[in-house]
Amino acid sequence: MKFNYRTQGTCAREISFELENGIVKDINFVGGCNGNLKGISALAEGKNAEDVIATLSGIRCGFKSTSCPDQLARALKEALDKGE
């Protein structure tokens, strides 16, 4: 199932991804640091959403209370809470 998540407090404005049987696929960020976000996407793709959430939750960007990786974790948690 395809999900779109509007980020808060980051340079990236939106994250889209698919969840298939709890596995994260086709992650795309709109805005943000292109190279870093491609790297995060490549590392998270094909992984279990729960594992990605555990790894990325709480990461901060400088003085901000969140980051693009943390926003991805929040988006995945919201998607799992809504159910696949």
N, C-alpha and C positions, 0 to 999 in steps of 0.2 A: 504494500500500500504506500502511496506517495504522500509525503507530509511537507508542509511549508511552515516555517517558524519565523516570526518577526523578532529580530534580536533587540535587546535593550542594553544601552551603555557601552556599545562597542562600535568600532569603525565599520564592521560588516553590518549590513542592514537586514539581511535575510539569509536563512539557511533552508535549502530543500534537500530531501533525502528520501530513500525508500527503506521500508522495513519488510523483510520477507522471513517469516518464521524466527523473528528475533535477531536476524542478521542485518547489519547496516549496509546499504548499497547506494551508489550514485549520489554522493554528497556534493553539493554545490553551494558555495557562499556567494552572496552579492555584496560587493564592496570589500573593504578590508585589505590586508597585505597579501597580495596574490600568491607569492611564493610560499609564504608560511601556511596559508590556508590550503593550498594544494598539497603541502606536506602533511598537514593534519588529516586531510581527507584521505590521502593515500594510506596513512597508518591506520585509520579507523575502518576503512572499507573492508568488508568481508568478516568483520569481527562481530561478536555477540554484543548487542546494544548494552546489556548490563555491565559487561566488562569495560566498554568505552566510557560509560557513565562513571564507573568507579575510578577509572584512570584520570579523567578530565575534570571532574567536579571540583570546584573550589579554586581552580587556577586563576590567578589574578594577572592583570596587565598593568604594570606600573602602579599608579595610585588608584586605579579603578577597582571597584569591588568585584568585577567580573572580567571575562576575557572571551575571545572567540571560542577557544576550546571549552570553557565553562558554559557558554551559551549553547554549544552543540550538545553537551551533556544534558542541559535543561530541556532542550528540544526533544532529545531522545526519551527522557523521562516522561515528558508530557505525552509523547506519542504512545509510549507503552501504557501509560495510565488510561489513555483513551481506548486502548485495545487495538490490536491489528485488525 
